[in-house]
Amino acid sequence: MTACIVGWSHGRFGKREGADLEALIAEVAVGAIEDAGLGPADVDAIMVGHFGGGFVKQDFPASLVLQSSAAFRFKPATRVENACATGSAAVHQGITEIEARRARIVLVVGVEKMTETPGDQIGGILMKASYVKEEDREGMSFAGVFGQIARLYFQRHGDQSDAMARIAAKNHRNGVDNPWAQLRKDLGFEFCRTISDRNPLVAGPLRRTDCSLVSDGAAALVLADVETSLRLRKAVAFRARAHVNDYLPMSRRDIVAFEGCAHAWRMAHRDAGTRVDDLRAVETHDCFTIAELLQYEAMGLAAPGQGGRVALDGVTEKDGRLPVNPSGGLKSKGHPIGATGVSMHVMAAMQATGSAGAMQVRDPGLTGVFNMGGAAVANYVSILEPLRA
């Protein structure tokens, strides 16, 4: 292990009217440092996760962190981007800075302001994270992309609509206990499985409840080297981390296999000396419910074609064998692109230290994070271990 999470802060996700990018950053930046028992002057470097697609006119956000405190002035601040895995990319880059001994303490902020963009333009911006030559056709969206993936999976393994509804209902139920979640409402399995005016089909077999939300929000965490972490009041160590990229065109891959996700999990478990059964909770990238189902198989929780059974049998419920997305996931918590990966690491660190409040699973311990950019193109896995709770 080379780095630990020693502090964090999380803002509310949702439509944040009156809060621009700068305000969202200010809401979490200093708070995370204070949570670590440190001050802005202690920070050696700043990483800012922010999607490069153009949701806001104010681009170049790295130096906006300096607005939060004059003590940040003249600190190196870098914007990091890797599609929907942007937040985890920023976290991993912060760890690399520590591993290179260029920093002892790194502040990582993930932020996105999506609702400043008109709704009819958001899908087009997100499609920049696809292989535009083949996949960005007229009227296409990422819901359409994952609708195609769901349809192909159904052709191979049968209709999984009930399993996907079970995943949606689970995550909405979990989100009720998350004070920062965008949609804190238990919608119930029957509502999620039934096509209706309030829950229409969106793309292919995907219903509205199978799709994550358009969100504003920010989250921040503080990384420190192990020596420094041992002197602080809490620390969650990176027992392992892995990052792999797969081909961007879906036409070059067996898209339902999520091979990049599987490869990243294998690398992380190899380096950590762990197996999936050693984990106590996982925060995973449920941009669409079919994605969470495929990730069950990629992480080794289910055999190929059996991910739906895991959901229907309650294995991933909060009181199940391996709780997945006890925070409510992207489905309930929201998905402000640049903030998502940072948020997932904050939620996992809280679970590892037994400080997740009403979201807490039974047995704190090793927790996993999987965050992806595109359709399993950029794949990030972290395995977190409590060092000092």
N, C-alpha and C positions, 0 to 999 in steps of 0.2 A: 504494500500500500504506500502511496506517495502523497495523498491528499485526503482531506476530510472536509465535510460540510460542518461549519461551526456556528452558523446563524442563518436566519431566514426571515422573510417577510412576504406577505401575500395580500394583494388587493382584491376587491370584489370583481368578478367577471360578469359581463353583461353589456347592455347598451349604456355607456357612461356619458350621458349628455352633459356638456359643460366641462368635461375633462379632456384636455388635449394630450398629445403624446408626452409633453413635458410634465404635465400634472400627474399622469399615470406613473412615470418614472419616479418623480419626487415622492409619491405615496409609499414606495417600497425601498428605495435605495438606502437612505440613512437608517431606516427601521431595521433592515437586515444586519447592518453593522452594529447597531446598538444591541440587537438580540444576541450577537456574538460577544458582547462585552468589550467592544473595541470602538474606536473613533475613526472618522474619515481620514485622518492623517496617517493611520496605520496601514491603509490600503496601498499596495504596490502597483496594482494594475486593475483595469476595469474592462470587462467584456459585456457587450450589449447585443442580445439576440433580437433581431428585428427583420421581418420578411422584406425582401427587396422588390416586391411586385408593384408597389405604388399605391397603397391604400390611402396615404396622406401626402399632402403637398410638401410638408416638412420632412425631407429625407436627411441623411447624414445625422443620425440620432446619437452617436456615441458621446459627443460633448454635451448633450443635454443633461447627462448625469452630473456634470460639474455645476449645473444650476442648483442642485440640491444642497451643496455646501461649498463654501469658498476653499475649504481644505482639500477638495478634489482638484483644484486648479494645478495644472502642469503634471498631473498623473497621466500615464499612457492609457488611452481609452480606444477600444477597437470594436467596430461593428462586425458581427459574425452572422452568416446567413447560410442556410441549407434547407430551403423549402419548409415544410411543416416540422422538420426536425431542427429548426433554427435554435430553439432554446437549449436543446441537448448539445448541439454543436458549440454553443457558447460555453456551456459547462465544461465540456471535454477540452476546449481550447484553454480554459482557465487552468485545468489540471496540467496540461502540457506546459504552460508557463511556469508552474511550480516545479514540475519534473525537470525542466531545463535550468532550474535555480535562478531564474530571472525574477522571481517573486516568491515571497513567503505567504502573502495574503492577497487574494483576488476577489473583487466584487463582481458578481455576475447578475445582470438584470435582463429579463426577458419582457418584451412589451409589444403590444399591437393595438392600433386604433382602426378597426375595420369598418365601423358604422359611419365614419365620415364619408365613405364612398357610397354613392347611390346603389341600392340593392341590385338593380339590373346589371351593374358592372362588376360586382364582386366575383361572380363565377368566372368571368373572363380573366380577371387578375389571377385567380387561383390556377386557372388552366395553364398559366405560364410555367407551372411546375410539372407539366406533362411533357411528352415528346410532341412538340407542336406540329411537326411535319406530318404526323400520322393521326394524332389523337385530338387535336384542337379543331374539330369540325364545327360547322355552323350550329349554334345552339347547344354545343356540348358543355358539360360541366363535370366536376369530379363526382357528383352524384351519378351522372351517366357512366363514368368510368367504373365506379364500384358497382353500379347496377349491372354492367356487363360482366364483371367478375363474379357477382352473385349468380347471374344466369348460367354462367359456365360451370360454377360449382354445383348448382342444382342439377344440371345435365349429367354430371358425373356421379353425384352422391345422393340425389333426391332432394325434394323440396325441404328447405331448412327454415321456412318462414316462422314456424313456432319457436325454434331455437333462437332465431334472431330477435323475436319479440321477447323471449325470456331474458336475453342479454340487455335489451333496452329497458325492460321493467326493473331488472336488478340495478342497473346504473342510475335510473331515476330514483329508485327507493334509497339507494346509498347517498345520492346527492342531497336528500332532505337534511342529512346530518352535517353537510358541509356549509359552513357559514359564508364561504366565498363563492358558492356555486351560482351560476346564472339561473338555472331552473330548479328550484327546490320544491318539487311536487312529485309525489308517488302516483304515477299514471296508471299503474296496475297492468298485469299481463293481458287481460282481455282487451283493454283499450289499445295496447301496443300491437296486438295480433289482428285486430279487426280493421279492415279498410272502411273508412267513413269520410264524411265531409271534413271532420276535424283531423283525420289521420289518413290523407289520401296517398295513393301511389305517387312517387316522385320520379323514379327512374327504374325501369325494369321491375324487379320484385321488391325494391326498396320503398318502404312507407316513410312518411315524414318522421316517425319515431325511430327509424333506423339511421337517421342522419344527425350529425353533430350541428352545433349552433354557430351562428355568426356572432362574434364577441369582441369587446374591448377588454383590456386588462393588462396587469403587470404582476410579476413575481420576482423576487430577488433572493439570492443566497450568497454566503461568504464561504470561500474555500481557503484553507490554510494547510501548510505542510504539517507533517505528523508531529514534529518536535514542538511547533507552536501550538498545535491543537491540544496536546496533552496538558498545556498550561491553562486552557480555557474551560469554561464551565460545561460545555457539551461538545460532542464530536461524533460524527457519523462517517466512518471510513469507506472509501471506495475499495472494496475487496477486489474488484475487477471492473474493467470497462472495455467495451469493444465497439468499433465503428467500421462498417463495411458499406460500400456502394455497389449496387447492381446496375445492369444496363438500364438506361432511361426508357427506350422503346419497350412497351409491353410485348410487342411482336417477337422480341428476341428471348422471351422468357416463358416458362410455364407459370403464368401469373397466379394461379390458385395455390401454388406451392409456397409462395412467399419465401423463396430460397435465401434472400439476403437476410431476412429476419432470423431464419433458422441458423444460418452461418454465424451471425453475430451472437446469438445465444450460446452456440457451441463454443465459440472462442471465449466468451466471458466465463462460462462454467469451467472450461479447461484451466483458465488462469486463476480462478477462485478456488478450484478444487471442490466444486459443488455440483449438485444435480438439481433439477427442478423441484424435487421433493424436499429439498432443504430450505426452500423459500417459505416465508410466512405470509407474504402478500406481494402482489405485483400491480404496478400502475402501468397500463398498456394503452396503446394508441387506437382508441375506438372512434376514429373519425366517422366510420359507419359500422353498424353491428356486424356485417359480414367480415370486416377487417379484424374485429376482436375474435370472431370464431376462427378465422384462419390463423391468427396468432396463437391460439390454444395448440394448434397442431404444430406450428413452427417452433414453439418453445418446448415441445415434447410432452405437453400435458395430455395430448390425445394423439392417436394414430391418424394418418391421413384419412379423411372422410368421416372421422368420428368427433370432430369438434362440437357439433350440435348436441351430441349425447352428453358431453361434459356440461354444457349449459343447462340442458333439461334435467339432468340428475342433481343439479345444485352444487356441483363441485366448486364452482367459482363464486358462490354466494358469500356474503360477509362472514357467515358461520360455517362455510364449507371447508373442504380440505385445503384449497388454495384460493383465498379471496382475491379476486381480480377487480381492480378499480373500486376499492372501498370509498374513494373520494367522490364517486359518481362519474369519473372519467370525463372525456371530452363531451360525451353524450349529455350529461347533466351539468357538469361544471362549466362547460363552454370551451371554445377553441380559438382564443386569440393567438394567431399563428406563432409569433415570436416568443410569446410568454409560455406556451404550452409545455415545452420540455423542461423549463426551469420550474414551473409549477409541479410537474410530475416528480421531480427530484425533491422538492420541498415536501410534498405529500408522503413520499417514500421515507424521507428522513424522519418525519413525524411518526410514522408507523414504527420505524426501527427503534425509536427512543421511547415508545409508549406514550407519546404526547399528542396523539391525534384526536383527543376528546371523544365525542360521540361517534367519530369515524373509526375509532380504534378497533383493530381485530383482536382476537383472543390472546395470541401468543406473539408478542413483539420479538423481532429478531432480524434475520436476513430478509431484505426486501429487494425486489427487482424492478427495473424501469425499462420499458421499451418504447422508443419514440421513433417515428419514421417520417421521411420526407417523400412526397409523391406516393405512388402505389408500391411501397416496399422497395424504394430506390436507395435512399439514404437511411441506413439502419443503425440505431444507437442502442446499446444495452449497457446498463449499469447494475452492479450488484453491491448493495450497501449493507454495512455491518455496524451496529452500534459500538462505539469505542468508549464514549463517556456520555451517559444519558443525563 
